[in-house]
């Protein structure tokens, strides 16, 4: 039996060719893309402007299926957390009419950052392009008739450890024949995979780059991010970041999780200022979220604001990002860890 073509793995231009290979006029490919990427419809029987015999052909030749939605949790602040397939997790963050979707690129993570609950579950596999796109379809279904405004690759996994599928999914998301989300509205977050940063820069696109910094000296960064920082210490990371800025002229956002008593001291902030002084960038301060399996403590709100004030006084472009979705463990990818650990049952 011939394997069906997995359509969600495909760019709209490829879908167009597939439909024409089925001896159909090109506008049928545009219709299919419209149903998939504008209306979030994946059932051919619901594609009412497509002839019935062609819908039957789609079902015979094309795989339009989504990974099963295992669980959906709505948070008190309106955020929605999706768990679909085997460990595919995404979070929809609502702020008025501004809808941001946080995507995962891997099931699990191999980088073992000490503050991250998701890493406690270990690494299973890379997600395919279609599995990444399936998260966008579920997110779009949730907000229609509104639109998705922003995409952030900040869910479970390291995007640059799954570079090809990450970039393929971005090209679909930003295509004017698919989800039509502008390049500057798409942010990829990395823990510091230097080769990935360089390759991402060489795409010479207007995508945003976010770097998980969290400590501004190698000794402390080795303690909480041992895998990545021992491989690519701060000097190599900053060289890559400079290359990205010089190539794209896009400001990098450095993420800094404020951990009580660990990286919020006077010397810690001075190290951060010294590291980023003169660098065209933004800083996001993120209060540490309580996570099972970690020994760190949540900082007081006043302390986070104080750190932000010190950075602003030093001329830094800084924003405090108060986490959303914590009541549903949507801030740190904890649901998957709990489920894998047997704490949550299907």
For each residue, the residues with C-beta under 8 A, 3 or more apart:
1:
2:
3:
4: 60 61 62 63
5: 10 18 61 62 63
6: 9 10 63 128 130
7: 10 15 18 32 36 62 63 64 130
8: 36 64 66 129 130 131 133 134 137
9: 6 128 129 130 133 168
10: 5 6 7 14 15 18 172
11: 14 15 168 171 172 175 178
12: 15 16 29 33 37 172 175 177 178
13: 16 17 177
14: 10 11 17 18
15: 7 10 11 12 18 19 29 32 33
16: 12 13 19 20 26 29 30 33
17: 13 14 20 21 29
18: 5 7 10 14 15 21 22 29 62
19: 15 16 22 24 26 28 29 32
20: 16 17 23 24 25 26 29
21: 17 18
22: 18 19 57 61
23: 20
24: 19 20 28 29 54
25: 20 28
26: 16 19 20 29 30
27: 30 31
28: 19 24 25 31 32 50 54
29: 12 15 16 17 18 19 20 24 26 32 33
30: 16 26 27 33 34 177
31: 27 28 34 35 47 49 50
32: 7 15 19 28 29 35 36 47 50 58
33: 12 15 16 29 30 36 37 38 177 178
34: 30 31 37 38 39
35: 31 32 38 39 41 42 46 47 50
36: 7 8 32 33 39 40 41 42 64 137 178
37: 12 33 34 40 172 177 178 179 180
38: 33 34 35 179
39: 34 35 36 144
40: 36 37 137 138 140 141 144
41: 35 36 46 47
42: 35 36 64 65 66 137
43: 46 47 64
44: 47 50 55 56 58 59 62 64
45: 55
46: 35 41 43
47: 31 32 35 41 43 44 50 55 58
48:
49: 31
50: 28 31 32 35 44 47 54 55 58
51: 54 55
52: 55 56
53: 56 57
54: 24 28 50 51 57 58
55: 44 45 47 50 51 52 58 59
56: 44 52 53 59 60
57: 22 53 54 60 61
58: 32 44 47 50 54 55 61 62 64
59: 44 55 56 62
60: 4 56 57
61: 4 5 22 57 58
62: 4 5 7 18 44 58 59
63: 4 5 6 7
64: 7 8 36 42 43 44 58
65: 42
66: 8 42 69 84 134 137 138
67: 84 85 86 88 131 134
68: 84 85
69: 66 72 82 83 84 138
70: 83 84 85 346
71: 81 82 83 335 346
72: 69 80 81 82 83
73: 80 81 328 330 335
74: 78 79 80 328
75: 78 79 80 81 324 325 326 327 328 330
76: 327
77: 94 324 325 327
78: 74 75 94
79: 74 75 91 92 93 94 324 325 328 330
80: 72 73 74 75 91 92 94 142
81: 71 72 73 75 89 90 91 92 325 328 329 330 335
82: 69 71 72 89 90 91 92 135 138 139
83: 69 70 71 72 87 88 89 335 336 339
84: 66 67 68 69 70 88 90 134 135 138
85: 67 68 70 88 131 134
86: 67 107 124
87: 83 107 108 121 124 156 336 340
88: 67 83 84 85 104 107 127 131 134 135
89: 81 82 83 104 155 156 333 335 336
90: 81 82 84 101 102 103 104 135 138 139 155
91: 79 80 81 82 101 102 155 325 330
92: 79 80 81 82 99 100 101 102 139 142 143
93: 79 99 100 101 102 324 325
94: 77 78 79 80 98 99 143
95: 98 99 100
96:
97: 146 149
98: 94 95 149 150
99: 92 93 94 95 139 143 146 147 148 149 150
100: 92 93 95 148 149 150 151 152
101: 90 91 92 93 135 136 139 148 150 151 152
102: 90 91 92 93 152 153 154 155
103: 90 132 135 136 151 152 153 154 155 169
104: 88 89 90 107 127 132 135 155 156 157 333
105: 126 127 132 153 155 156 157 158 159 161 162 165 166
106: 109 110 123 124 125 126 127 156 157 158 161 162
107: 86 87 88 104 123 124 125 126 127 156 157 336
108: 87 118 119 121 122 123 124 125 156 157 336
109: 106 112 113 116 118 119 123 156 157 158
110: 106 119 122 123 158 161 227
111: 119 158 161 191 225 227 228
112: 109 119 226 227
113: 109 116 119 191 212 214 224 225 227 228
114: 223 224 225 226 294 296
115: 214 224 257 259 288 291 294 296
116: 109 113 119 120 291 294 332 333
117: 120 291 292 293 294 329 332 333 334 337
118: 108 109 121 156 157 332 333 334 336 337
119: 108 109 110 111 112 113 116 122
120: 116 117 292 293 337 341
121: 87 108 118 336 337 340 341
122: 108 110 119
123: 106 107 108 109 110
124: 86 87 106 107 108
125: 106 107 108
126: 105 106 107 157 161 162 165
127: 88 104 105 106 107 131 132 157 162 165
128: 6 9 131 132 165
129: 8 9 132 133 165 168 169 172
130: 6 7 8 9 133 134
131: 8 67 85 88 127 128 134 135
132: 103 104 105 127 128 129 135 136 165 166 169
133: 8 9 129 130 136 137 169 172 173
134: 8 66 67 84 85 88 130 131 137 138
135: 82 84 88 90 101 103 104 131 132 138 139 155
136: 101 103 132 133 139 140 148 151 169 173 179
137: 8 36 40 42 66 133 134 140 141
138: 40 66 69 82 84 90 134 135 141 142
139: 82 90 92 99 101 135 136 142 143 148
140: 40 136 137 143 144 147 148 179
141: 40 137 138 144
142: 80 92 138 139
143: 92 94 99 139 140 146 147 148
144: 39 40 140 141
145:
146: 97 99 143
147: 99 140 143
148: 99 100 101 136 139 140 143 151 179 181
149: 97 98 99 100 181 185
150: 98 99 100 101 181 185 186 187
151: 100 101 103 136 148 170 173 181 185 186 187
152: 100 101 102 103 186 187 189 210
153: 102 103 105 159 166 186 187 188 189
154: 102 103 187 189 210
155: 89 90 91 102 103 104 105 135 333
156: 87 89 104 105 106 107 108 109 118 333 336
157: 104 105 106 107 108 109 118 126 127 161 162
158: 105 106 109 110 111 161 162 190 191 193
159: 105 153 162 163 166 188 189 190 196
160: 163 166 188 190 193 195 196 197 199 200
161: 105 106 110 111 126 157 158 193 196
162: 105 106 126 127 157 158 159 165 166
163: 159 160 166 167 196 199 200
164: 167 168
165: 105 126 127 128 129 132 162 168 169
166: 105 132 153 159 160 162 163 169 170 188
167: 163 164 170 171 200 203
168: 9 11 129 164 165 171 172
169: 103 129 132 133 136 165 166 172 173
170: 151 166 167 173 174 186 188 207
171: 11 167 168 174 175
172: 10 11 12 37 129 133 168 169 175 178 179
173: 133 136 151 169 170 178 179 181 186
174: 170 171 178 179 180 181 182 183 186 207
175: 11 12 171 172 178 179 180
176: 180
177: 12 13 30 33 37
178: 11 12 33 36 37 172 173 174 175
179: 37 38 136 140 148 172 173 174 175
180: 37 174 175 176
181: 148 149 150 151 173 174 185 186
182: 174 185 186 206
183: 174 186 205 206 207
184: 206 207 208
185: 149 150 151 181 182
186: 150 151 152 153 170 173 174 181 182 183 207 208
187: 150 151 152 153 154 207 208 209 210 253
188: 153 159 160 166 170 200 207 208 209 210
189: 152 153 154 159 210 211 212 255
190: 158 159 160 193 196 197 209 210 211 212
191: 111 113 158 211 212 225 228
192: 197 211 212 213 225 228 229 232 237
193: 158 160 161 190 196 197 228 232
194: 197 198 232 236 237 239 240
195: 160 198 199
196: 159 160 161 163 190 193 199 200
197: 160 190 192 193 194 200 201 209 211 237 240 241 243 244
198: 194 195 201 202 240 243 244
199: 160 163 195 196 202 203
200: 160 163 167 188 196 197 203 207 209 244
201: 197 198 204 240 243 244 247 248
202: 198 199 247
203: 167 199 200 207
204: 201 247 248
205: 183 248
206: 182 183 184 248 250
207: 170 174 183 184 186 187 188 200 203 250
208: 184 186 187 188 250 253
209: 187 188 190 197 200 241 244 250 252 253
210: 152 154 187 188 189 190 252 253 254 255 284
211: 189 190 191 192 197 237 241 252 253 254 255
212: 113 189 190 191 192 225 255 257
213: 192 216 221 254 255 256 272
214: 113 115 221 224 225 255 256 257 259 263
215: 220 221 223 224 225 263 268 271
216: 213 221 234 268 271 272 274 275 276
217: 220 221 234 268 271
218: 221 222 229 233 234
219: 222 223
220: 215 217 223 224 262 263 268
221: 213 214 215 216 217 218 224 225 229 233 234
222: 218 219 225 226 229 230
223: 114 215 219 220 226
224: 113 114 115 214 215 220 221 259 262
225: 111 113 114 191 192 212 214 215 221 222 228 229
226: 112 114 222 223 229 230
227: 110 111 112 113 230 231
228: 111 113 191 192 193 225 231 232
229: 192 218 221 222 225 226 232 233 234
230: 222 226 227 233
231: 227 228
232: 192 193 194 228 229 236 237 240
233: 218 221 229 230 236 237
234: 216 217 218 221 229 237 238 275
235: 238 239
236: 194 232 233 239 240
237: 192 194 197 211 232 233 234 240 241
238: 234 235 241 242 275 279
239: 194 235 236 242 243
240: 194 197 198 201 232 236 237 243 244
241: 197 209 211 237 238 244 245 252 279 281
242: 238 239 245 246 279
243: 197 198 201 239 240 246 247
244: 197 198 200 201 209 240 241 247 248 250 252
245: 241 242 248 249 250 251 252 279 280 281
246: 242 243 249
247: 201 202 204 243 244
248: 201 204 205 206 244 245
249: 245 246
250: 206 207 208 209 244 245
251: 245 280 281 282 317
252: 209 210 211 241 244 245 279 280 281 282
253: 187 208 209 210 211 281 282 283 284
254: 210 211 213 276 281 282 283 284
255: 189 210 211 212 213 214 284 286
256: 213 214 263 272 283 284 285 286
257: 115 212 214 263 286 287 288
258: 263 264 285 286 287 288 299 303 304 307
259: 115 214 224 262 263 264 288 296 297 299
260: 264 288 296 297 298 299 300 303
261: 264 265 297
262: 220 224 259 268 296
263: 214 215 220 256 257 258 259 268
264: 258 259 260 261 268 269 299 303 304 307
265: 261 268 269
266: 269 270
267: 270 271
268: 215 216 217 220 262 263 264 265 271 272
269: 264 265 266 272 273 307 310 311
270: 266 267 273 274
271: 215 216 217 267 268 274 275
272: 213 216 256 268 269 275 276 283 311
273: 269 270 276 277 310 311 314 316
274: 216 270 271 277
275: 216 234 238 271 272 279
276: 216 254 272 273 279 281 283 316
277: 273 274 314
278:
279: 238 241 242 245 252 275 276
280: 245 251 252
281: 241 245 251 252 253 254 276 317
282: 251 252 253 254 317 318 319
283: 253 254 256 272 276 311 316 317 318 319
284: 210 253 254 255 256 318 319 320 321
285: 256 258 304 307 308 311 318 319 320 321
286: 255 256 257 258 320 321 323
287: 257 258 298 299 301 304 320 322 323
288: 115 257 258 259 260 296 297 298 299
289: 298 323 326 331 332
290: 298 326
291: 115 116 117 294 296 332 334
292: 117 120 334 337 338 343
293: 117 120 337
294: 114 115 116 117 291
295:
296: 114 115 259 260 262 288 291
297: 259 260 261 288
298: 260 287 288 289 290
299: 258 259 260 264 287 288 303 304
300: 260 303 304
301: 287 304 305
302: 305 306
303: 258 260 264 299 300 306 307
304: 258 264 285 287 299 300 301 307 308 320
305: 301 302 308 309 320
306: 302 303 309 310
307: 258 264 269 285 303 304 310 311
308: 285 304 305 311 312 318 319 320
309: 305 306 312 313
310: 269 273 306 307 313 314
311: 269 272 273 283 285 307 308 314 316 318
312: 308 309 315 316 318
313: 309 310
314: 273 277 310 311
315: 312
316: 273 276 283 311 312
317: 251 281 282 283
318: 282 283 284 285 308 311 312
319: 282 283 284 285 308
320: 284 285 286 287 304 305 308
321: 284 285 286
322: 287
323: 286 287 289 326 331
324: 75 77 79 93 330 331
325: 75 77 79 81 91 93 328 329 330 331
326: 75 289 290 323 329 330 331
327: 75 76 77
328: 73 74 75 79 81 325 335
329: 81 117 325 326 332 333 334 335 338
330: 73 75 79 81 91 324 325 326 335
331: 289 323 324 325 326 334
332: 116 117 118 289 291 329
333: 89 104 116 117 118 155 156 329 336 337
334: 117 118 291 292 329 331 337 338
335: 71 73 81 83 89 328 329 330 338 339 344
336: 83 87 89 107 108 118 121 156 333 339 340
337: 117 118 120 121 292 293 333 334 340 341
338: 292 329 334 335 341 343 344
339: 83 335 336 342 343 344 346
340: 87 121 336 337
341: 120 121 337 338
342: 339 345
343: 292 338 339
344: 335 338 339
345: 342
346: 70 71 339
